[in-house]
Amino acid sequence: MDLINGMLQYEPIHRPSLAEIKCHPWLQGPIATEQEIKEEFFKRKQMLDQASAQNEPDHQPDPTVFTYGQVHRSTANGEEEPKIPVLVR
């Protein structure tokens, strides 16, 4: 956070130079290998896929509800107005 705050200083003279940024302790820490990064992203994707599978609906929506290229509007008394074609590109 210290490094980011320094780099985002309003006055340019108060911002660290590239050499100071490279020497900052945060950039001197351990670096993950390419294999470690791939494994971490694979684990995260598996977690997202599992969560997505749990949130999927158990039923399919009624296909008549979704009509491509038309707008359905109901009137104040609950009746449906005539269908209005929509230009779809």
N, C-alpha and C positions, 0 to 999 in steps of 0.2 A: 504494500500500500504506500509505503514511503517513496519507492521508486516512481510509481505512477503519479502520485501527488507532485513530486518534483518535476516530472516531465510535462505536467499540465499546468505549470505556473503561468500566470497571465503575462508577467514581464519576462521577455526572452533572456535577459541577463541573469535571471534567477534559475533558469532551467539548467540541468546538468549537461555537460558536453558528452559526446559519444564515448570518449575515453572514460569519463566518470560513470556512465551508464554501464559500460562493459565491466568495470571494476566493482560494481555494486554487489554486495553479498548475495542478493537473491539470484543473480545470474551466475554466481560461482558455486551454487549448490549442485547436488547430484542430478544427472540427466537420465531419463528413461531410455532404454534401448528400443530399437524399432520393433523387436519381437514383443517387448513388454507393452508397448503402445497398442499393437495389434490385438494382443490378448485382452487388454482392458476394454477396448472398443467392442470386441466380440462378446465379452461378458455383458456389457451395457446393452448391446443389441438384443441378446437373449432375454434380458430382463424386460425390455420394452415389448418384445414379441409376446412374452408370457402375459404381461399386463394387458396388452391389446386383445389377446385371445380371451381373457377373462371378461372384458368389457363388451364383447360382441353380442348383439341381440340374439335371442333364441329363435326368433321367427323372421320371416321375410316380409317386408312391407307389401301392401296390396299394390300390384302393378298399375291398377287403374287410377291410383292417386297421383302418380307421376306421369304426366303426358308431356312429351317433348314438344316444345315450340308453341305452347298454348298457355294462356293465362285464364284462370278461373276466378271469378269474383262472385260473392253472394250479395244479395240485396238485403235491405233492412228487415224484410219479412222472412228471410231464410231461403228464398228461392235463388237459384243460380242464374246469373245473367248469361246471355249467349257467349259462346267461346270467342275470344279475340285472338286471331293469329298473331304470332310474334315473329319478326324477322330475326333469324338466327344465322350468324356467319360461322 
